[in-house]
């Protein structure tokens, strides 16, 4: 079977996550594999089947004119975290694609943000839609945005 992007991500997480500086190295590698997501500089802090925790530092490149983190950067980190959690929960013979993403912004996002996603661990590759809710929180634990990602999962062709 050909090396899938999901298998490569899993292999590299296992290789790098336990090393000093490894999470930063993995996050950089992930940004090379998924170039658009790499532009925001998010860092994967924890990854296991059905769970992902991703942080996003507040810095100029992700800010808007209101001196807070841009709305689309928040949406991007929600998509990244839900996608990682789901892809780590799927069987190797399954694949996924994002069908929709909705988000509600509840307050200005400043400081380091954390997005935690929980996805069901899938026992089959049957085609289905999976909805994954996610909150993005600031350093004080306040929700700055709540999103819902709709993923289509099915057999790898």
N, C-alpha and C positions, 0 to 999 in steps of 0.2 A: 504494500500500500504506500502511495506517495506521502511524503511528509506534509501534513496539513498545517496551516497557520496556527490552529489551536494547539496541536501537538508541539510545535516549535515554541510557542509561548510557555506551555507547561514545562517543557524541558529546560528552558532558560531560567524560569522562576526557580525550579529545583536546583539548578546549577548556581545561581547568584544570590538568592535571598538570604542564605545563612552566613554569607561572608561579610567582613567589614566593608562598608561602602557598596555592598552587593545590591541593595534595593535601589540605590541611585543608578547603578550600572544597568540593572534590569530595566528600570524605567526609561533610561536613555535608549537601550536596545528596542524596547517596545515602541518608542517614538520613531525609530528607524523603520520598523516593520509596519507601523500604522502612521504614516507621515503627518496627516492632518492632526490627529490626536497628539502627536509629539510636539506640535507648535505651542501648546499651552504649558508644557513643562510639568505636568502632573507627576506625582510620585506614588507608585504602588507600595503600600505599607504592609498589606497582608492579603494573601490569596490562598484560597482552599476551595474544594468543591462546593459550589453554591454560595460562596461569600467572597466579597472583595471590599477592601478599604483603601481609598485613594485620597491623597491630600493635594491641595493646590495652594501654593504660596501666593500671597498678594504682592505683586510687583508691577511695574509700569507696563510691561508688555501685555498684561491681561486686564488692564484697567480701562474704564470708560471716562467720559468727560465729567462725571459726577464724583470722581475720586473714589470709586468703588469697583469691584470686580465686574467685568462686563457680563451681561445676561447670557450671551452665547458661550462664554467660557464656562458658566455654570451648567448650561445645557450639555456642553461637551463633556464635562467631568461626570455628569449623570449618565450619559451614554457609555462612557468608558467603564465606569464601575459596574453598571448593570451587565454590560457585555462580557466583562471579565468573569463576573460571578456566574453567569449563565454558561459561558463556554467551558469553565472548569467543572460544571455540573453535568455536561453532556457526555454521551458515549462517543468513542472515536469515529463511529460510523454515522454521526449526525452533523448537521451544520445549522447555522442560524443567520438570520438577516433582520435588521431593525425595520419594523413596519411603521412605527410611529413613536413620537416622543412629545409629551406635553409637560409643561412646567409652569409653576406658579411661584412668583417671587414675593417673599413676605417681608423682607427688609434689605437694606443696603448690605452688600457682602464685602466685608473688610477683614484683613488679617488672614491667617492660614485657615483654609476651609477643609472639612472632611466629608467625604461622601462614602456611605456604607451601603452596600447592596446585598440582599439575600435573595437567592433564586432556588427553586426546587431542584433537587438532584434527580435527574431523569434516568429512568430504568430502560427506556426504549427510545428509538429514533422516529417514532410515529409523528406524522405531521400534525402540528398544533400551534396555537398562539399562546404565548406566555406573557403575562403582564407582571412587571416588576416595579413596585413602588420604591422610591428612594428619597431620603431627606439629605440635604446638604447643610451642614452646621458650621458655625464659626467657632473660634477658640473657646468661647464661653459656653458652648453647647446650644446656642440659640439657632433655630432653623431659619436659614436665609432663603431657601428655596425647597420646594417639594416637587418631585417629578414622577412621571409614570412612563416607563418604556414598554412598548409592545414589540415583542420579538416573535418571528416565525421560525419554528424549529422543525426540521424534517430530515429525511435520510440524505446522506451525502451521495451525490450522483457520480 
